Amino acid sequence: MSYPIDYTTPDIWINNSENGGTFANINKPTAGSTHEKKLPVGKHPLQLYSMGTPNGIKITIMLEELLALGHSGAEYDAWLCRIHKGDQFSSGFVEINPNSKIPALVDYSIEKPRRVFESGAILLYLAEKFNELIPNNLDERTECLSWLFWQMGSAPYLGGGFGHFYKYAPEKIKYAVDRFSMEAKRQLDVLDHRLAKNKYISGQSYSIADIAIWSWYGQLVLGRLYDADKFLSVKEYPHVIAWANEIDNRETVQRGRIVNQSPNDQFNTLRERHNMSDFEF
């Protein structure tokens, strides 16, 4: 479809369901469920409903980190939520996340099961629940949370902005690609300045800030998001690349990033994860 160059905004916006784009079949301007379906529940204390997107792998990496640290209470079942098929609009999913976005978690280890949604909130919940991967010192904790919320506020410009218009939009719109490319590079430069003076994002200790930011920006500079590493000249950010490679080499990260992934990807993947033995390919 063609977009007129003389477009002016109408007095009242009306949804055009034929606006095209990769996700046109699931995008809608309303909330709530579209169909009745209960969510499956496994045997472990934590039940995760997700997909292996940058937001989704934050939580599987975090859970694998917690298990590696010896927290058996972090055992989890990871159920695939096929967002391209609209699974996030089932009645069961909407009950645990009224915003219909992955990931969503239910904690059954307590008397009244607790839902947690939004990836940053889940990371913080798990960090506090197990007292891991978040500094106890107030100054360091504040720095960690500042960077965690930086990621939550910045990544929509990378994903919904740059990624959408560079890779998924039905037509290339120069203004949009230029606008969000500039912002993506600015964000990478922010990280490069930070990592020039610090081993990890929040200082000298690996934390939930690293997990959250690596899942987007680390994968970007490693060439795993939008095939855009050459386009964005990521080699200009050597400190980000070094940090990204170090985290990528963690066994916990290697496990976490393949959970709830499509079997069509070019590496071993797990559609669902229910036991540690699932990683024995």
MOJO-V913414 format. One record per residue. N is the residue number from 1. RES is the residue in three letters. NEAR is the number of other C-alpha atoms within 12 Angstrom. Layout:
BEGIN
n = {N/N}
res = {RES/RES}
near = {NEAR/NEAR}
END
This chain:
BEGIN
n = {1/2/3/4/5/6/7/8/9/10/11/12/13/14/15/16/17/18/19/20/21/22/23/24/25/26/27/28/29/30/31/32/33/34/35/36/37/38/39/40/41/42/43/44/45/46/47/48/49/50/51/52/53/54/55/56/57/58/59/60/61/62/63/64/65/66/67/68/69/70/71/72/73/74/75/76/77/78/79/80/81/82/83/84/85/86/87/88/89/90/91/92/93/94/95/96/97/98/99/100/101/102/103/104/105/106/107/108/109/110/111/112/113/114/115/116/117/118/119/120/121/122/123/124/125/126/127/128/129/130/131/132/133/134/135/136/137/138/139/140/141/142/143/144/145/146/147/148/149/150/151/152/153/154/155/156/157/158/159/160/161/162/163/164/165/166/167/168/169/170/171/172/173/174/175/176/177/178/179/180/181/182/183/184/185/186/187/188/189/190/191/192/193/194/195/196/197/198/199/200/201/202/203/204/205/206/207/208/209/210/211/212/213/214/215/216/217/218/219/220/221/222/223/224/225/226/227/228/229/230/231/232/233/234/235/236/237/238/239/240/241/242/243/244/245/246/247/248/249/250/251/252/253/254/255/256/257/258/259/260/261/262/263/264/265/266/267/268/269/270/271/272/273/274/275/276/277/278/279/280/281}
res = {MET/SER/TYR/PRO/ILE/ASP/TYR/THR/THR/PRO/ASP/ILE/TRP/ILE/ASN/ASN/SER/GLU/ASN/GLY/GLY/THR/PHE/ALA/ASN/ILE/ASN/LYS/PRO/THR/ALA/GLY/SER/THR/HIS/GLU/LYS/LYS/LEU/PRO/VAL/GLY/LYS/HIS/PRO/LEU/GLN/LEU/TYR/SER/MET/GLY/THR/PRO/ASN/GLY/ILE/LYS/ILE/THR/ILE/MET/LEU/GLU/GLU/LEU/LEU/ALA/LEU/GLY/HIS/SER/GLY/ALA/GLU/TYR/ASP/ALA/TRP/LEU/CYS/ARG/ILE/HIS/LYS/GLY/ASP/GLN/PHE/SER/SER/GLY/PHE/VAL/GLU/ILE/ASN/PRO/ASN/SER/LYS/ILE/PRO/ALA/LEU/VAL/ASP/TYR/SER/ILE/GLU/LYS/PRO/ARG/ARG/VAL/PHE/GLU/SER/GLY/ALA/ILE/LEU/LEU/TYR/LEU/ALA/GLU/LYS/PHE/ASN/GLU/LEU/ILE/PRO/ASN/ASN/LEU/ASP/GLU/ARG/THR/GLU/CYS/LEU/SER/TRP/LEU/PHE/TRP/GLN/MET/GLY/SER/ALA/PRO/TYR/LEU/GLY/GLY/GLY/PHE/GLY/HIS/PHE/TYR/LYS/TYR/ALA/PRO/GLU/LYS/ILE/LYS/TYR/ALA/VAL/ASP/ARG/PHE/SER/MET/GLU/ALA/LYS/ARG/GLN/LEU/ASP/VAL/LEU/ASP/HIS/ARG/LEU/ALA/LYS/ASN/LYS/TYR/ILE/SER/GLY/GLN/SER/TYR/SER/ILE/ALA/ASP/ILE/ALA/ILE/TRP/SER/TRP/TYR/GLY/GLN/LEU/VAL/LEU/GLY/ARG/LEU/TYR/ASP/ALA/ASP/LYS/PHE/LEU/SER/VAL/LYS/GLU/TYR/PRO/HIS/VAL/ILE/ALA/TRP/ALA/ASN/GLU/ILE/ASP/ASN/ARG/GLU/THR/VAL/GLN/ARG/GLY/ARG/ILE/VAL/ASN/GLN/SER/PRO/ASN/ASP/GLN/PHE/ASN/THR/LEU/ARG/GLU/ARG/HIS/ASN/MET/SER/ASP/PHE/GLU/PHE}
near = {11/14/14/10/9/7/8/10/9/8/6/7/9/12/14/12/14/17/20/19/20/20/21/22/16/25/24/20/13/13/19/23/25/20/15/17/17/18/28/20/22/22/19/24/26/35/40/48/51/45/41/38/35/40/40/42/44/51/52/52/44/49/47/37/36/32/26/22/18/14/21/20/25/39/32/37/37/46/36/39/36/28/30/21/17/29/30/39/34/30/23/27/41/32/27/32/31/24/23/33/36/41/44/44/44/37/32/24/21/13/8/9/16/21/28/32/34/29/42/40/27/39/44/33/29/37/30/19/22/22/20/28/34/38/25/18/13/12/14/23/28/18/27/36/32/26/33/33/26/24/36/29/19/29/34/23/30/39/32/23/27/37/35/29/28/33/26/23/26/19/21/20/23/15/16/23/29/20/20/28/32/21/24/35/32/22/32/39/26/24/40/30/20/24/25/20/17/20/24/34/42/35/28/21/23/29/39/45/43/46/51/48/46/43/43/40/50/41/38/37/39/32/22/25/29/28/20/29/26/16/24/33/22/33/22/21/30/23/28/40/30/26/34/37/22/22/33/28/17/21/19/28/34/28/37/45/46/40/46/41/32/24/17/12/16/10/16/21/26/34/28/32/37/27/22/25/10/20/22/11/11}
END
